[in-house]
Structures are given as structure tokens and as C-alpha cells.
Amino acid sequence: MKFLLGLFVFLFFILGISALIGIWVIKGIYNFFSGIFKNPAQDDRFYSKKQENNADNSVIIEGEVVKESVIEKYIKEINQSKIGLDSDVASALSSLTDIMKKMDSYISNHQNNEKDIKVMTEHYIPELLKHIKVFKELSSGSFKSVHNDDIKHELLETISMITNAYSTVLSEFYDSMALSVSSSLEAIKSSIKLKGYVK
């Protein structure tokens, strides 16, 4: 009886090992053939060239996702809106995009301030673009409104105010940075003096 029980356990063990080896071999064969017929373009590891993702304005470069900034998007829209515009308004918009580029450059290195600028940009710039479109329509039509000059004046003032707002915020960011650096350097100097490293 013990012999039969031992034989049964031994056979069961052999069958189990055989099944595991069989599964391992089948899996290896499957992986081998699926690797041969796999389309490399479907593999997420292959990024041989720059690809655009239109859903979220992000760009994939060599496997790294680089998201287009909110400011950059609106700079492009403002530059498009300048086409066919009055030279005074177009010039004012160029000044606006210049300061926006500087802000964009700052934000790319100090992303902790990005949220505030995003709110500001998404609030004012779409409204401005909407009014520029209306002004362009009024200016290019065969019928001129008596209010065209007034609208142009208001538009120029608004562009100037938005430009100044970006300039003020950017100055505050740099002032804050300068104060932080100054405080940190003072702390280092105080520590050196306190420890008696210099007299």
C-alpha cells in the first residue's frame, strides 16, 4: 500500500513538472513567433522621429513628451491675428508677444509660477483675440463705422494694459527671485562668520 501511494505521488510530481515545462516551451515559442511578426511601429519604445499629438498639443521627441505651453499657443494665435491689421494695432500686438515670450521663457524654468500665468493668459487673451477679430472685420468692410477710431483707441489701450500686466508680473517674479538669492547669500555669509571661518 505504501509502495502504491509513493508511486502515485511520484507520478503526480512527474506530471506536474512536465506540465510546467510544456507551458514554458509553448510560451517561448509564442513569444518567438509574435516577435517575428510584430510591427515595430506599434511598439511604444520606438520613437524615430518627432510626432505630434493634436489632442493635447504635446510633442513626442525620442520618447520624451514635451507639452506646448499655454502662452506659446496664444502667441501663435496673436501672430496670426496680426495679418491684415492696422499697423498701429499690429505693432502693439508685437510688443505684447515680446513680453509673452519672455514670460514663457521664465515659466519654462520656474513651473511653480505657471498656474497663475495660465489663469491670467486664459482669461484675457481669448477676449482680446475676439475683439481683434471684430475690429479687423469692421476695418476691412466696405462700410466704415463712425466708431472705428474709438474702437481702435480702446483696443490699443487694452493691448497696452495687458502688456503692462505681463511686464509687472514678470518683474515681480524676478524681484522675488533676487530677494530670495540675496537672503540665501546673507545666510551663508552669516554662517561662515558665526563659525569663525573668517574674521
Backbone as JSON, one array per atom type, in Angstrom:
{
  "sequence": "MKFLLGLFVFLFFILGISALIGIWVIKGIYNFFSGIFKNPAQDDRFYSKKQENNADNSVIIEGEVVKESVIEKYIKEINQSKIGLDSDVASALSSLTDIMKKMDSYISNHQNNEKDIKVMTEHYIPELLKHIKVFKELSSGSFKSVHNDDIKHELLETISMITNAYSTVLSEFYDSMALSVSSSLEAIKSSIKLKGYVK",
  "N": [[0.83, -1.21, 0.0], [1.9, 1.24, 0.84], [3.84, 1.41, -1.07], [2.35, 1.74, -3.45], [1.12, 4.2, -2.93], [3.36, 5.87, -2.73], [4.3, 5.58, -5.36], [2.19, 6.75, -6.75], [2.33, 9.45, -5.82], [4.86, 10.08, -6.83], [4.42, 9.83, -9.62], [2.48, 11.82, -9.95], [4.01, 14.06, -9.29], [5.9, 14.02, -11.39], [4.19, 14.42, -13.59], [3.28, 17.02, -13.02], [5.66, 18.54, -13.19], [6.23, 18.07, -15.87], [4.05, 19.34, -17.07], [4.53, 22.04, -16.36], [6.97, 22.5, -17.7], [6.08, 22.12, -20.31], [4.26, 24.29, -20.61], [6.06, 26.42, -20.35], [7.68, 26.01, -22.61], [5.8, 26.3, -24.69], [5.05, 28.96, -24.3], [7.49, 30.23, -24.83], [7.81, 29.6, -27.55], [5.58, 30.95, -28.59], [6.23, 33.65, -27.95], [8.52, 33.9, -29.51], [7.55, 33.66, -32.19], [5.63, 35.71, -32.23], [7.27, 37.89, -31.91], [8.63, 37.92, -34.31], [6.66, 38.58, -36.2], [5.74, 41.01, -35.28], [4.79, 44.42, -35.55], [7.06, 47.0, -35.69], [6.33, 49.68, -35.54], [4.2, 49.76, -33.86], [5.2, 49.46, -31.39], [5.76, 50.97, -28.33], [8.28, 51.72, -27.62], [9.67, 52.67, -29.76], [10.58, 55.61, -31.1], [11.32, 57.17, -33.63], [11.17, 59.56, -34.9], [9.98, 62.97, -34.7], [6.76, 63.33, -33.43], [3.44, 64.54, -33.56], [0.89, 65.15, -31.18], [-2.28, 65.86, -31.48], [-4.32, 66.1, -29.68], [-3.63, 67.13, -27.14], [-1.82, 69.13, -27.64], [0.82, 68.23, -27.35], [4.2, 67.13, -27.93], [6.12, 64.43, -29.14], [9.39, 63.63, -28.67], [11.95, 61.59, -29.39], [10.9, 59.73, -27.52], [10.32, 61.34, -25.33], [7.88, 63.31, -23.82], [6.93, 66.49, -24.7], [5.24, 69.16, -23.7], [3.34, 71.69, -25.22], [3.39, 75.06, -24.19], [0.84, 77.07, -22.58], [1.06, 79.81, -23.06], [2.65, 79.91, -25.37], [0.95, 78.86, -27.27], [-1.01, 80.87, -27.47], [0.55, 83.0, -28.33], [1.09, 82.27, -30.93], [-1.49, 82.42, -31.98], [-2.02, 85.18, -31.71], [-0.07, 86.24, -33.4], [-1.04, 85.27, -35.81], [-3.41, 86.71, -35.96], [-2.5, 89.26, -36.48], [-2.14, 89.58, -39.16], [-3.01, 91.54, -41.88], [-3.9, 93.59, -40.3], [-4.36, 96.93, -38.95], [-1.46, 99.0, -38.84], [-0.66, 100.24, -36.43], [-2.03, 98.8, -34.44], [-1.05, 96.26, -34.97], [1.65, 96.63, -34.34], [1.47, 97.17, -31.6], [0.56, 94.69, -30.75], [2.79, 93.18, -31.34], [4.57, 94.08, -29.41], [3.26, 93.05, -27.2], [3.44, 90.25, -27.67], [6.2, 89.99, -27.47], [6.76, 90.42, -24.72], [5.27, 88.32, -23.72], [6.68, 86.14, -24.71], [9.01, 86.35, -23.2], [7.91, 85.88, -20.69], [7.04, 83.26, -21.08], [9.48, 81.97, -21.38], [10.51, 82.35, -18.82], [8.63, 80.93, -17.26], [9.02, 78.33, -18.19], [11.28, 77.58, -16.85], [10.59, 77.95, -14.23], [8.31, 76.43, -13.05], [6.6, 76.46, -10.91], [5.29, 78.86, -10.83], [3.59, 78.75, -12.92], [0.8, 78.25, -12.86], [-0.59, 80.62, -12.04], [-0.01, 82.36, -14.17], [-1.15, 80.97, -16.23], [-3.88, 81.14, -15.63], [-4.24, 83.91, -15.84], [-3.53, 84.32, -18.55], [-5.38, 82.68, -19.94], [-7.67, 83.99, -19.33], [-7.56, 86.71, -20.23], [-6.4, 86.81, -22.88], [-7.95, 85.25, -24.84], [-10.3, 86.83, -24.89], [-9.27, 89.26, -25.83], [-8.39, 88.47, -28.39], [-10.83, 87.88, -29.55], [-11.99, 90.44, -29.76], [-10.16, 91.66, -31.41], [-10.64, 90.32, -33.76], [-13.23, 91.25, -34.38], [-12.66, 93.99, -34.71], [-10.97, 93.85, -36.92], [-12.76, 92.95, -38.82], [-14.55, 95.12, -38.92], [-12.82, 97.08, -39.87], [-12.01, 96.19, -42.36], [-14.23, 96.03, -43.94], [-16.5, 97.27, -46.51], [-18.17, 99.2, -45.63], [-17.68, 101.71, -43.34], [-17.68, 102.18, -39.89], [-18.65, 104.92, -37.78], [-17.55, 104.69, -35.38], [-15.12, 103.46, -35.54], [-12.54, 104.61, -35.07], [-12.69, 105.13, -32.34], [-12.95, 102.56, -31.35], [-10.53, 101.47, -32.15], [-8.77, 103.01, -30.6], [-9.55, 102.19, -28.0], [-8.91, 99.51, -28.19], [-6.11, 99.58, -28.55], [-5.39, 100.68, -26.07], [-6.23, 98.62, -24.39], [-4.59, 96.49, -25.22], [-2.13, 97.57, -24.49], [-2.45, 97.7, -21.7], [-2.65, 94.97, -21.03], [-0.14, 94.11, -21.87], [1.46, 95.6, -20.09], [0.59, 94.43, -17.74], [1.6, 91.78, -17.92], [4.31, 92.47, -17.97], [4.62, 93.67, -15.44], [4.03, 91.52, -13.68], [6.05, 89.74, -14.43], [8.3, 91.23, -13.68], [7.88, 91.25, -10.92], [8.21, 88.54, -10.36], [10.95, 88.22, -10.94], [12.03, 90.06, -9.13], [11.3, 88.86, -6.72], [12.78, 86.52, -6.95], [15.37, 87.59, -6.9], [15.43, 88.69, -4.3], [15.2, 86.37, -2.81], [17.57, 85.03, -3.49], [19.41, 86.88, -2.51], [18.83, 86.82, 0.26], [19.5, 84.19, 0.83], [22.24, 84.18, 0.28], [23.12, 85.99, 2.23], [22.55, 84.5, 4.49], [24.4, 82.43, 4.2], [26.81, 83.84, 4.39], [26.57, 84.85, 7.03], [26.6, 82.46, 8.46], [29.18, 81.54, 7.92], [30.71, 83.55, 9.17], [29.8, 83.28, 11.82], [30.77, 80.78, 12.54], [33.37, 81.31, 12.68], [35.11, 81.09, 10.54], [36.06, 83.16, 9.05], [37.48, 86.39, 9.75]],
  "CA": [[0.0, 0.0, 0.0], [2.8, 2.38, 0.89], [4.54, 1.47, -2.36], [1.41, 2.33, -4.42], [0.95, 5.62, -2.58], [4.61, 6.53, -3.11], [4.32, 5.6, -6.82], [1.19, 7.74, -7.16], [2.9, 10.77, -5.54], [5.97, 10.28, -7.76], [3.84, 10.07, -10.95], [1.83, 13.13, -9.9], [5.09, 15.05, -9.32], [6.46, 14.0, -12.75], [3.19, 15.05, -14.46], [3.29, 18.45, -12.71], [6.89, 19.11, -13.77], [6.07, 18.01, -17.33], [3.09, 20.38, -17.46], [5.21, 23.33, -16.25], [7.94, 22.59, -18.81], [5.28, 22.29, -21.53], [3.76, 25.68, -20.65], [7.21, 27.28, -20.57], [8.09, 25.83, -24.01], [4.76, 26.9, -25.54], [5.17, 30.42, -24.14], [8.7, 30.63, -25.54], [7.51, 29.52, -28.99], [4.65, 32.05, -28.89], [6.98, 34.92, -27.93], [9.44, 33.91, -30.65], [6.82, 33.94, -33.43], [4.99, 37.04, -32.16], [8.34, 38.87, -32.11], [8.96, 37.97, -35.74], [5.58, 39.23, -36.96], [5.3, 42.26, -34.62], [5.06, 45.67, -36.3], [7.82, 47.89, -34.8], [5.66, 50.98, -35.41], [3.23, 49.67, -32.78], [5.92, 49.36, -30.12], [5.91, 52.29, -27.71], [9.68, 52.05, -27.39], [10.26, 53.21, -30.98], [10.25, 56.99, -31.48], [12.42, 57.52, -34.51], [11.05, 60.94, -35.35], [9.07, 63.85, -33.95], [5.36, 63.09, -33.74], [2.57, 65.46, -32.86], [-0.35, 64.65, -30.61], [-3.16, 67.02, -31.6], [-5.33, 66.16, -28.61], [-3.24, 67.99, -26.02], [-0.72, 70.0, -28.08], [2.11, 67.76, -26.89], [5.06, 66.63, -28.99], [6.96, 63.34, -28.67], [10.71, 63.69, -29.27], [12.78, 60.5, -28.87], [10.27, 59.11, -26.36], [10.05, 62.3, -24.27], [6.73, 64.15, -24.13], [7.16, 67.91, -24.45], [3.94, 69.81, -23.84], [3.37, 73.1, -25.63], [2.87, 75.89, -23.12], [-0.38, 77.85, -22.86], [1.46, 81.1, -23.62], [3.13, 79.7, -26.74], [-0.24, 78.65, -28.11], [-1.65, 82.17, -27.71], [1.47, 83.83, -29.12], [0.84, 81.88, -32.33], [-2.8, 82.96, -32.38], [-1.89, 86.63, -31.84], [0.69, 86.49, -34.63], [-1.97, 85.03, -36.94], [-4.42, 87.78, -35.99], [-1.86, 90.5, -36.94], [-2.17, 89.63, -40.63], [-4.04, 92.44, -42.43], [-4.36, 94.55, -39.29], [-3.81, 98.29, -38.89], [-0.05, 98.93, -38.42], [-0.55, 100.63, -35.01], [-2.51, 97.68, -33.63], [-0.1, 95.16, -35.19], [2.85, 96.97, -33.59], [1.14, 96.97, -30.17], [0.49, 93.24, -30.53], [4.18, 92.68, -31.36], [5.11, 94.37, -28.07], [2.62, 92.09, -26.29], [4.02, 88.91, -27.86], [7.59, 90.03, -26.98], [6.76, 90.2, -23.26], [4.73, 86.98, -23.5], [7.78, 85.2, -24.96], [9.87, 86.43, -22.02], [7.19, 85.19, -19.62], [7.06, 81.84, -21.41], [10.83, 81.51, -21.09], [10.62, 82.3, -17.35], [7.76, 79.85, -16.75], [9.59, 77.03, -18.53], [12.3, 77.28, -15.84], [10.01, 78.14, -12.89], [6.95, 75.94, -13.27], [5.75, 76.71, -9.74], [4.52, 80.08, -11.1], [2.86, 78.56, -14.17], [-0.65, 78.25, -12.66], [-1.09, 81.99, -12.02], [0.11, 82.91, -15.52], [-2.13, 80.25, -17.05], [-5.18, 81.74, -15.34], [-4.2, 85.26, -16.42], [-3.49, 84.21, -20.01], [-6.63, 82.11, -20.45], [-8.76, 84.93, -19.05], [-7.5, 87.94, -21.02], [-6.01, 86.7, -24.3], [-9.07, 84.89, -25.74], [-11.18, 88.0, -25.02], [-8.58, 90.2, -26.71], [-8.43, 87.92, -29.75], [-12.21, 88.02, -30.03], [-12.19, 91.84, -30.12], [-9.32, 91.94, -32.58], [-11.37, 89.77, -34.92], [-14.32, 92.19, -34.67], [-12.04, 95.21, -35.22], [-10.49, 93.56, -38.28], [-13.96, 92.89, -39.67], [-15.04, 96.5, -39.08], [-11.84, 97.86, -40.63], [-11.83, 95.71, -43.73], [-15.5, 96.08, -44.68], [-16.7, 98.42, -47.4], [-18.87, 100.23, -44.84], [-16.9, 102.08, -42.17], [-18.46, 102.71, -38.77], [-18.14, 106.17, -37.2], [-16.91, 104.34, -34.11], [-13.87, 102.72, -35.79], [-11.39, 105.25, -34.39], [-12.87, 104.92, -30.9], [-12.67, 101.14, -31.07], [-9.08, 101.31, -32.31], [-8.17, 103.63, -29.41], [-9.84, 101.29, -26.87], [-8.16, 98.27, -28.43], [-4.71, 99.89, -28.27], [-5.27, 100.84, -24.61], [-6.38, 97.29, -23.78], [-3.35, 95.74, -25.52], [-1.09, 98.18, -23.66], [-2.68, 97.28, -20.3], [-2.3, 93.54, -20.9], [1.32, 94.08, -21.98], [1.98, 96.09, -18.81], [0.27, 93.43, -16.7], [2.62, 90.73, -18.04], [5.59, 93.07, -17.59], [4.61, 93.86, -13.98], [4.1, 90.2, -13.04], [7.38, 89.2, -14.7], [9.22, 91.99, -12.82], [7.68, 90.76, -9.55], [8.84, 87.21, -10.28], [12.41, 88.39, -10.88], [12.34, 90.73, -7.86], [11.18, 87.83, -5.69], [13.93, 85.64, -7.13], [16.55, 88.33, -6.45], [15.37, 88.77, -2.83], [15.44, 85.02, -2.29], [19.0, 84.77, -3.64], [20.11, 87.78, -1.58], [18.63, 86.29, 1.62], [20.26, 82.94, 0.94], [23.66, 84.53, 0.34], [23.33, 86.6, 3.55], [22.55, 83.4, 5.46], [25.68, 81.72, 4.05], [27.85, 84.71, 4.95], [26.38, 84.87, 8.49], [27.03, 81.15, 8.98], [30.64, 81.5, 7.84], [31.21, 84.44, 10.22], [29.44, 82.71, 13.12], [31.63, 79.63, 12.83], [34.73, 81.81, 12.83], [35.98, 80.76, 9.42], [36.67, 84.41, 8.61], [37.47, 87.4, 10.81]],
  "C": [[0.86, 1.26, 0.0], [3.51, 2.57, -0.43], [3.65, 2.14, -3.4], [1.21, 3.83, -4.17], [2.19, 6.43, -2.98], [4.71, 6.66, -4.62], [3.36, 6.65, -7.37], [1.71, 9.17, -6.98], [4.01, 11.09, -6.53], [5.44, 10.6, -9.17], [3.16, 11.46, -11.02], [2.87, 14.25, -9.99], [5.68, 15.16, -10.73], [5.51, 14.7, -13.72], [3.17, 16.58, -14.26], [4.49, 19.15, -13.34], [6.77, 19.15, -15.29], [5.13, 19.11, -17.83], [3.74, 21.76, -17.43], [6.21, 23.54, -17.38], [7.21, 22.82, -20.13], [4.78, 23.71, -21.7], [4.89, 26.63, -20.97], [7.68, 27.22, -22.03], [7.09, 26.49, -24.94], [4.83, 28.43, -25.49], [6.38, 30.97, -24.9], [8.49, 30.63, -27.05], [6.6, 30.67, -29.41], [5.38, 33.4, -28.96], [7.92, 35.03, -29.12], [8.7, 34.31, -31.93], [6.13, 35.3, -33.4], [6.03, 38.14, -32.34], [8.71, 39.02, -33.57], [7.94, 38.79, -36.51], [5.12, 40.55, -36.36], [5.7, 43.45, -35.47], [5.79, 46.63, -35.37], [7.15, 49.24, -34.58], [4.67, 50.99, -34.26], [3.89, 49.63, -31.41], [6.19, 50.74, -29.58], [7.37, 52.69, -27.53], [10.31, 52.73, -28.6], [9.72, 54.61, -31.24], [11.38, 57.48, -32.37], [12.35, 58.94, -34.99], [10.03, 61.67, -34.51], [7.65, 63.57, -34.4], [4.5, 64.04, -32.95], [1.32, 64.75, -32.36], [-1.3, 65.83, -30.55], [-4.14, 67.17, -30.44], [-4.93, 67.14, -27.51], [-2.06, 68.9, -26.34], [0.63, 69.56, -27.55], [2.88, 67.19, -28.07], [5.92, 65.54, -28.4], [8.29, 63.42, -29.41], [11.57, 62.62, -28.6], [12.22, 59.93, -27.57], [9.95, 60.05, -25.23], [8.89, 63.19, -24.68], [7.03, 65.59, -23.72], [5.86, 68.64, -24.73], [4.1, 71.27, -24.21], [2.74, 73.94, -24.52], [1.62, 76.65, -23.56], [-0.01, 79.16, -23.54], [1.88, 80.95, -25.07], [1.97, 79.55, -27.71], [-0.88, 80.0, -28.47], [-0.76, 83.13, -28.48], [1.25, 83.54, -30.61], [-0.47, 82.47, -32.84], [-2.75, 84.48, -32.58], [-1.14, 86.97, -33.12], [-0.16, 86.27, -35.88], [-2.94, 86.18, -37.08], [-3.84, 89.08, -36.52], [-1.94, 90.67, -38.46], [-3.34, 90.5, -41.09], [-4.56, 93.47, -41.45], [-3.73, 95.92, -39.51], [-2.4, 98.23, -38.28], [0.13, 99.29, -36.94], [-0.94, 99.47, -34.1], [-1.53, 96.51, -33.74], [1.18, 95.39, -34.39], [2.64, 96.76, -32.08], [1.09, 95.48, -29.83], [1.89, 92.62, -30.54], [4.84, 92.91, -30.01], [4.55, 93.38, -27.05], [3.26, 90.72, -26.43], [5.47, 88.87, -27.39], [7.64, 89.74, -25.48], [6.21, 88.82, -22.92], [5.8, 85.91, -23.73], [8.73, 85.17, -23.77], [9.23, 85.7, -20.84], [7.23, 83.69, -19.83], [8.42, 81.23, -21.07], [11.04, 81.37, -19.57], [9.86, 81.1, -16.8], [8.35, 78.48, -17.04], [10.66, 76.6, -17.52], [11.8, 77.38, -14.4], [8.53, 77.73, -12.93], [6.03, 76.12, -12.07], [4.88, 77.96, -9.93], [3.59, 79.93, -12.32], [1.34, 78.72, -13.99], [-1.23, 79.66, -12.73], [-1.09, 82.6, -13.43], [-0.9, 82.25, -16.45], [-3.52, 80.87, -16.87], [-5.28, 83.12, -16.0], [-4.31, 85.2, -17.94], [-4.83, 83.72, -20.56], [-7.83, 83.02, -20.2], [-8.75, 86.1, -20.04], [-7.26, 87.74, -22.52], [-7.15, 86.25, -25.22], [-10.04, 86.05, -25.95], [-10.56, 89.03, -25.98], [-8.65, 89.73, -28.16], [-9.82, 88.06, -30.38], [-12.47, 89.45, -30.51], [-11.33, 92.27, -31.3], [-10.02, 91.47, -33.85], [-12.49, 90.72, -35.34], [-13.76, 93.47, -35.28], [-11.56, 95.02, -36.66], [-11.66, 93.54, -39.26], [-14.51, 94.29, -39.95], [-14.11, 97.31, -39.98], [-11.76, 97.45, -42.09], [-13.11, 95.77, -44.56], [-15.61, 97.32, -45.54], [-17.4, 99.56, -46.67], [-18.08, 100.49, -43.57], [-17.81, 102.67, -41.09], [-17.82, 104.01, -38.27], [-17.38, 105.91, -35.9], [-15.56, 103.63, -34.3], [-12.68, 103.29, -35.04], [-11.46, 105.05, -32.87], [-12.5, 103.49, -30.51], [-11.16, 100.88, -31.15], [-8.36, 101.85, -31.06], [-8.34, 102.72, -28.18], [-9.01, 100.01, -26.98], [-6.67, 98.48, -28.11], [-4.46, 100.04, -26.77], [-5.32, 99.48, -23.91], [-5.12, 96.46, -24.0], [-2.22, 96.25, -24.64], [-1.22, 97.75, -22.2], [-2.3, 95.82, -20.08], [-0.78, 93.37, -20.96], [1.96, 94.5, -20.66], [1.73, 95.11, -17.67], [1.3, 92.3, -16.72], [3.97, 91.24, -17.55], [5.71, 93.22, -16.07], [4.79, 92.53, -13.25], [5.5, 89.6, -13.22], [8.43, 89.9, -13.83], [9.11, 91.51, -11.37], [8.32, 89.4, -9.34], [10.35, 87.36, -10.12], [12.84, 89.09, -9.59], [12.31, 89.73, -6.7], [12.37, 86.88, -5.72], [15.2, 86.29, -6.58], [16.6, 88.42, -4.93], [15.7, 87.43, -2.2], [16.93, 84.69, -2.35], [19.8, 85.6, -2.64], [20.02, 87.26, -0.15], [19.47, 85.04, 1.85], [21.75, 83.22, 1.07], [24.02, 85.16, 1.7], [23.41, 85.52, 4.62], [23.86, 82.64, 5.41], [26.8, 82.54, 4.7], [27.78, 84.74, 6.49], [26.89, 83.58, 9.12], [28.54, 81.06, 9.0], [31.26, 82.35, 8.97], [30.98, 83.85, 11.61], [30.36, 81.57, 13.51], [33.1, 80.03, 12.89], [35.68, 81.46, 11.71], [36.67, 82.0, 8.84], [36.59, 85.4, 9.77], [37.01, 88.74, 10.24]]
}
